Every structure is written in C-alpha cells, then in structure tokens.
C-alpha cells in the first residue's frame, strides 16, 4: 500500500478572481511580481481545462478543537473553508462516472494559510506553495467523518465562516468549476489512490479572509460550517 496523501485543489474560479482583485487593490507590488495580472478579471483558461492541486503535509493535520498556531511569518494569517473528500476504495485511472463509489466520506477542512509567505512563494519560479501552507496545525479537519450515504449531493452544500460569532462569508459547493468526480478522475490518472487519502476541494468563494483583506488576530475564534457535514471552532494563538 502507498503512503497516505493530502492533495489540496483549487476549483473555484470566483475565489481566484476575488483574491486577485483584493491583492491588486491592497498589495499591487506583489501582484506584479507574480505575473498573474491577467487573472484579475477571470482565471486563465488553463484553470478550466483541468483541476490543479498541490500536495500538503500530513504531519500538520490538526483536529476540530485544536489551536491555530501562528507561524513566525504569519502576519497575514488566513482561513480557507473547504470540503474534504476521503477515499474509501482503491482505484487507478478512475472514470468520472465511477468516482462516487471510491468516496468513503466527507469532512470540513480549514486550509490555514500565511498569506505574506505565499506572496513570496507563488510565482513563475515556484513549484507551488511551501511554508505558506506548511506549518504546525495548518491543516485542520473535523468535526467527524460523514459517510457518503449521508450526503445526498456533495455538489450542493451550503457553507459559512464565522469569526468571533460574526458571519464573515457564506458560500456553496455548487460553485465548483470542476466536480468532485472530475477531481478524483484526474488525481487517479496513471496513479493508484488508496483508502484513507484526503482530497481537499479548494477554498470556497467568500469563505477566506484574503478576498476581503480581513486576516486573523491572536485570540480570534474561527468557526467553519458545512451543512450536513458539521462545524468546528478553532482559536488563533501566538506561535
């Protein structure tokens, strides 16, 4: 059996558009260096051709009540509300029509991100996110694993974020540009997926701080909710 993997996708076009607009407004010098100016209006066409992802670090996984630990470079610490998929059946080169039978269940996922670090890491000479995503407790999952049979339509789940009780954003998995079936099919192309592997489907629009340039302070309580999956609350603490 292969080692368990964490793959984190980005499949919401509106999230990218809103994020780049926010960076253009508040941090234009950084945006110019990323060569992403064309994405301010819409994501590049390659975004719609295939789902994109990076591989996260499984040793950084934390639970639904663990602290969000600010890393030394975490001035602009952010949350990302995502739906995570847990693989339950081994498969390779899975057809989209067969993808559902390989799903065991679903989780709420918070892909905690250090935005200033990511500004330095994502660009033409980058292989993808690194320390902007990889630090202790940066991959928070919970509050429990909801089995596939309990989720009639994972592509139509309402979700929201609250910070200190205030609603910061509301969204839905229906806004994905690539379906969960397409994500699984692409991930398994020429590669075996094993039970227990996690696939995060990407930050939902309106459900991460960078889109509105609102970042986390020490002591903040972040509550992520996906209807039918659950909710989890984590507190930001200094590193």
N, C-alpha and C positions, 0 to 999 in steps of 0.2 A: 504493500500500500504506500502511496506517496504521502508526503507531509501535508498537513492542513495548510490551506492558503487563505489569505484575505485579499480579495480583489475589490477595489473601490472604483466604481464607474462614475461618469458624468453624462447624464442622458436628458437633462432638462435645458432646452435651448433658452428659455426665458431667464433661468438662473444666470447663465453666462452673460446674456445681454444686460441684465440689471447690474451684475457685478462689474462688468467692464465700464458701464456708464458711471458707476459710483467711483471707480478708480480714476477715470478720466476727469471727473469733477474735483476730486479731493487729492489726487496723487499723480498728476499728469506726467511728471518727470519719470516716474516709474513705468507708467504705461508705455511711453515712447520706447523705452529700452526693451520692452517685451515683444515688439513688432506685432502687436495684436490690434492695432488701430482699426483695421477692417472689421473687427468683431464688435465694435461699439454699436453698430446698427443691427447686425444679425451675426450669429456664429458663422464661421467659414463653412463652405459647402461640405468639406470633409467630415464635419461633425455629424451630418445627416447620413453619410454613406455607411458608417459602421460605428458601433459604440466604442468609446475609449475608456481606458482604465489604467490605474497603477496598482502595484502590489504593496499592501500595507504590512505592518509589523505585528504579528500575532501576540508577541510578548507584551505589547502595550494595551491589551484589552482590559477594560475595567467593567464593573457592574453597575446596576441601575441606581445605587445609592452612594457610590464611591465619589470622592472629591475629584474635581477638575483641577489638576495641578499646573499652575502657570510655569512654563519653562523660562530659563533666564532671558530668552529672546522673545518673550510673549507679550510685548507691549500691546499689540492689537490682537488679543485673544478672541476667538470666534467659535460659535457653534454651527453645526450643519445638521439639520434634521433629514434623515434618510430612512428608507425601508430596506432592511437587510433580508436576504434570502439564504436559507440554509439548505445545502444539497443533502438529499437523503438516499440517492441511488447512484451507483457508479455508472459512468457513461462517457463515451467519446464520440465526437462529431455528431452531436445530438441534433435532430431536426427540430425546428421550432414547434411543429405540431406534436412532438413527443416531449417537449421540455417540461411540461407541468408534472409529469409522473416522476421526474427526478428531483422535485422540490419536497423537502420534508416539512418546512415551516418558515415562519417569518418572525422578525424581531424589530424593535425600534433601535436605531443606530444614531449616535452622535459622533460625527467625524470632527473632533475638536481640531482647530487649525490656528497656527500662529501666522497671521497674515503678513507681517513685515518680513518674516523669514521667507515666506512663499514668493514675495515680490522679487527677492534676490535669486530664487531657485528656478522659477519657471521662465523659460526664455529659449532662444534659438540654440544655446549651447548646453541645454539641460536635458537630462534623461527623465525628468519628471520630478514631482515633489519629493523632498527628503526630510530634513529636520523641521520643516514647516508643518509636517504631519506626524513625524516620528518622535514622540516623547512620552514619558510615563502617563498612563491613563488617557491617552489621546483617542482611543477607540472604545467608546462606551456603548454597551449593548444591554438590552433588557426589555421590559422587566421580567419577561418569561418567553419561552418559545411557543408560539401559537402554531399548531399543526395546519397543514394545507387544507384539510377538510373543514376547518373552522373559518376559513377566509374565502367566501364565495367568489369575490372578484378583487384580487390584489391590485388591479389596474384602476380601481376607482375608490380609493381610500382617502377620506378627509384627514387632515393633519394640521397641527398648530404648535407654536412655540410661545411659552410664557417666560418672562424674566422678572423675578420678584413679584409674581402674580399678574403682571401686565402682559396682555397679548401683544407679542412682537410681530407675529406673522401667521397667516393661515394659507394652506395650500392643498393639493391633491395629487395622488399618484397618476391621475388621469392625464396629467400634463407631460408625461414622459414622451420624448421623441423616439425612443426605441423601447419596445415592450420587454417585459421580463423574459418571455420566450426567446426573443431575439438576442438578448444579453447572454442567456445560457447557451444558445446555439453557437454564438460567436466565441464565447470563452472555451467551449469544448472542441472547437475546430482543431483536429490533429492532436488533441491533448485530453487525457483522461481526467475527469472530475471524480472526486471521491466523497463519500458521505462525511458530513461534518464541515466541509468547506463553506466559507461565507462569501457571499457576493453582495456588496452594498451598491444600491442603485443610484446614488448621487444625491446632491443637495437639492431639495425642493425649492422652487421659487418662493420668495417672501419669507423663507424659513432659515436664513442665515444673516448674521449681522452686517456683513460687508455690503450687502445690497442697499442698506440704508445708512451705512457708515456708523453703526452703533456696535461697539465692542464691549467686552465683559470686564467688570471691575471685580476686585477681590471681595468676597462675601456675597456676590450675586448668586441667586438660586435659579437654575435653568431647568425648566420643565418641558420636556418634549412629549407630544401625544400623537398617536395614530389611531384613529377609531377602529375598533375591532382587534387591535394588536396590544395596546396598553400605553402606559405613561411612565416616565421616570424623571426623577428630580436629582440634580447634582449641584453641589456648591463649589464655587471657584475659591481656591486657596492659593496663597503665595508659595512658590517653589522653595 
